[in-house]
Amino acid sequence: MKVRRIGAAALTVVLVGGLASACSSSKQAGGGGGGVVVGAIGDYTGAFASGQGDIPKVLGAWASTINAAGGLNGHKVKVIAKDAGAATGANATAARELISQDHAVAIIDTDSADSAWLAYASAQKVPVILGYPSTNALNDPDAFPIMGSAFTSTYALASIIKSYGSSVGVVYCAESCAQQAALFPVLAKAVGLTVPVFLSASSSAPDYTAVCQALKDKKVGSYILNFGTATFTKIVHACYQQGLRIPTVLGGYTTSPTWRTDKAFDGLTAVDGVAPFFNSNTPGQKAYRAALSKYVPSISGSNFDDSWSAFVWTSGQLVAAAAKTTTGTLTAATLTDGLYALKGETLGGMAQPLTYTKGKVTNLNCYFTWKISGGSFVGGATGDKPACASPAALAPIIAALSPPKK
């Protein structure tokens, strides 16, 4: 069941060849004369709207780029992006419509509550492209991630946190973040960290003084916030103004370009799922930046010019790469075969090497980092290349989440 988001309305955005339409959904079958349908479900309104709000536009830019190059296997691509952010059950309804009515060949997933529909997509044999490290898909062999799993992101965060001390504070959104946040204390223990502050707060709270005071009272070495970009910024500012000078460890998807010149964020490191969204050093990064500039210039440099946008672009590029390995009519089945045919695919340097094995859960073990320094976003220790965790390093994290043996 989808947790209801405060003050948001259900929304369906249909993008045909990159242009927004007022239609509620398309009944065009994937691979038919009218085009191949690629679906998307995400938190475009609600608690994560400040980061994901323009994802439909980015998907439109991806569709326009693909269509300008001849489409997917000669078929025009149509993206139908459905919002999961407001009404209870909206995400499950969206999945059913995309699969049974629109005949989507794949679904790009940035829905924080995707457990409501992943099993249905799997049963219908429609591949789900994970545009974020979904904890709900840790045991789903029919999900195709573009980035490191929750195990990997935990390892990466822990590595950075440990450089600031052995204790960390965790504050998460009360609206829809409890499921993912609940994993962190378990995982922290597995990697030798303590979590003396673990609390929720409303994304619409008028004041975060109590949150900052709790972090100060427990003298944690650093803190993590699981909120949309706007609330994340408010909390960091509140704590900075209260004299809290411990570092915030960032997830790249939370980032706002306005943080470049914000003293409260200077010197901080971010863990990310794809290559730094702000650079143009690899072919994949260049293509992404060029598409934004050409088709959605309003996003370039805006608050939506962030990792979320890069995630869905990369997810779309994975669909395109898989389609190239197929022939004839593109369907969910042939696209799935195309995904399994990819070996070490980096999508032009946007992603870590991607290989999927039929019937096995994919737990990617690499991640990217970058920093905020001197008014700029800069690459981390490995630049535009991923850093990777060894199986031995991930083992205690995986064990912490594994069900006990009977």
Sequence and secondary structure as in RCSB ss.txt:
>XXXX:A:sequence
MKVRRIGAAALTVVLVGGLASACSSSKQAGGGGGGVVVGAIGDYTGAFASGQGDIPKVLGAWASTINAAGGLNGH
KVKVIAKDAGAATGANATAARELISQDHAVAIIDTDSADSAWLAYASAQKVPVILGYPSTNALNDPDAFPIMGSA
FTSTYALASIIKSYGSSVGVVYCAESCAQQAALFPVLAKAVGLTVPVFLSASSSAPDYTAVCQALKDKKVGSYIL
NFGTATFTKIVHACYQQGLRIPTVLGGYTTSPTWRTDKAFDGLTAVDGVAPFFNSNTPGQKAYRAALSKYVPSIS
GSNFDDSWSAFVWTSGQLVAAAAKTTTGTLTAATLTDGLYALKGETLGGMAQPLTYTKGKVTNLNCYFTWKISGG
SFVGGATGDKPACASPAALAPIIAALSPPKK
>XXXX:A:secstr
     TT    EEEEETTEEES S     TTBTTBEEEEEEE  SGGGHHHHTTHHHHHHHHHHHHHHTT BTTB
 EEEEEEE SSSTTHHHHHHHIIIIIS  S EEEE TTGGGTHHHHHHTT  EEESS  GGGTT TTEEESS  H
HHHHHHHHHHHHTT SEEEEEEETTT HHHHTHHHHHHHHTT EEEEEEEE TT S  HHHHHHHHHTT SEEEE
ES HHHHHHHHHHHHHTT  S B EEGGG  GGGGG TTTTT EEEESSS TT   SHHHHHHHHHHHHH TTTT
TSTT SHHHHHHHHHHHHHHHHHHT  SS  HHHHHHHHHH  SB TTTTSS B   TTS     EEEEEEEETT
EEEEBTTBTS EE  HHHHHHHHHHHS    
